[in-house]
Amino acid sequence: MLETMKRNKILTYAFLMAIPMTVGSIFSSCTDDFEKLNTSNIQVNPADLPFAAQCTEPMTYCYPPQQNMFQFWTNLTIDLYGGYFMTPNGNFTNGDMGENRGHSGGMYENYYLHIFNNTRRIIAQCDASGEKGLSGVMRIVQAYGTLMTTDAYGPIPYSSILSGENEVYFEFDSQKDLYKAMLEDLSTAITDISAMGEGEIAKLKSFDCWCNGDKDLWIKIANTMKLRMALRLSKRETEAGNAGMNLKAIATEAAKNTLATVNKDILIDKSLENEMWLMFAWGDCGFNANLVTIMSGTKDPRQPLYMTLNTGDIKNDAGTTTVAAQSQYLGIRFASGLPAKANNWGNFSGWIQGNNGSSYSMPLPIMKAAEAYFLLAEAKLRWDIGSESVKNLYENGIRISMANELAYRGSYAGVKEYPEGAVDAYINGTSTQIDYVDPVKSELSTPAVNKLGVKWDESASNEEKLERIITQKWLALFPLSTEGWAEQRRTGYPRFFPAFVNESNGAVNTEEGVRRVIYSSQAYDANAKGVEGGLKLLDEENSSKFGISGDKGGTHLWWDNADKGNF
């Protein structure tokens, strides 16, 4: 009975998060009637689905294969903030830092409805049946989704949902407590997956769209995530230690067995819908000037794998053609104050489509092996972990990214191989980001802000070494905006062009840029008391130097410590 109540409660919360604001007010007064609400015809009990289907949903929705959820998940917020993408549609006010609560709930909704709703139930079920290895796999998926969500918003409801102690509202956890819980879950997962028997492995293979039943690969994912998280908290090392998280020790152990040992990207290659092409086809998404100018300036061989040349003629405000179709890589400056679509910015660089729009089924990216090399490089730089040099780890990360992106995207981009010597030339290159020149509106043009070339410099300061590492990691993480944005906020690298307009009414500092996604209207409607407590936790962990606090885009998350430098 207790398990049924817990299941119904999380279904209720997920359902309330998903419904429109006008309906949300109707249900917000009924949150104490969980059984009645969740035995209606509106909800489907996920426990009634085949076990493989139950497990597949949270795994695939870590990169949603459904067009509306995909856009709501990150494309209206995090994709714009993370420097990879930008909307040409001026009606999407988040693109000008004009915070839109109606567009800010996607990561939250996706996590509770499609990921946490399933993983926490499956974990309890598998633990009870003694299938702890399968529990471990779901613990990793749950940690992956939780990390994305807390790194977007900050405090979120977690332990209160797992405990099932409160039937009226869901208390939020601080980011410090969330990180501790995720690290503990990943350690448990590694132990339990290591002990998996043949029966569990066979069951795993029936649904495993990440690793195809390879338990050792799951352990490498968990270790890569632990290393990622330890470094994410590097500006809170003392506080983390006081909370029982010895970051150097965690990183040292995790570094022994990451994805760098196999050089394998984690991709979902099951002919699912990769919806990014549709965001471009709708005219709601384009490439960000930050990404385009860095790749163009450093002569990055991956650029034709990531984006097309401009898709049409570009005309300025006077109607004069300034750039002919298919002649330049062009990105849109964030916070430019653009008009509604359709406009000339919609003809800038496009998504790689392949023949007949074949990238509709481009594999869904989950984790890049190259990231592990850059994590190891920073761990060596910061904590002297491992025996390999920072330089070798850095350069190998670039090489693995080059190789894996060609294998991943080459057939869609029509690129069979890089030009001879191009990868070595890139690694040894000293050219830097080019200035941004807007061919439609010259006022939007702005000088380059990243001044370092790719070539490693052993005599450089630790700060410059970190800048190179993070910039290359950011390029290799594409298009995973959640992780790319988190690292850019943590370190400040790569540097982003300043906003041309700021429509946040003081909620975001123009120089700092957006630091978090605000909670949606639905979150307030469904769990007002919980949000109230979450905002107190957010303010307790906030370190804004500009007096920004509360549920605003300029409020800092716990690990985004404005009071401490990188070294």
BELQUIRA-V410257 format. One record per helix or strand. SS is the DSSP state (2 for helix, 1 for strand). FROM is the first residue (numbers start at 0). TO is the last residue. If there is no record, write none. Layout:
BEGIN
[[SS/FROM/TO] [SS/FROM/TO]]
END
This chain:
BEGIN
[[2/1/17] [2/20/29] [2/33/37] [2/45/47] [2/50/62] [2/66/74] [2/77/80] [1/84/85] [2/92/95] [2/100/102] [2/105/128] [2/131/152] [1/155/156] [2/158/162] [1/171/172] [2/174/193] [2/197/204] [2/214/231] [2/233/241] [2/246/253] [2/258/260] [1/265/267] [2/275/280] [1/285/287] [2/288/296] [2/302/305] [1/309/309] [1/313/314] [1/320/322] [1/331/331] [2/343/346] [1/348/348] [2/354/360] [1/363/366] [2/368/382] [2/389/412] [2/421/426] [1/435/435] [2/441/443] [1/445/445] [2/461/476] [2/480/490] [2/520/525] [2/527/540]]
END
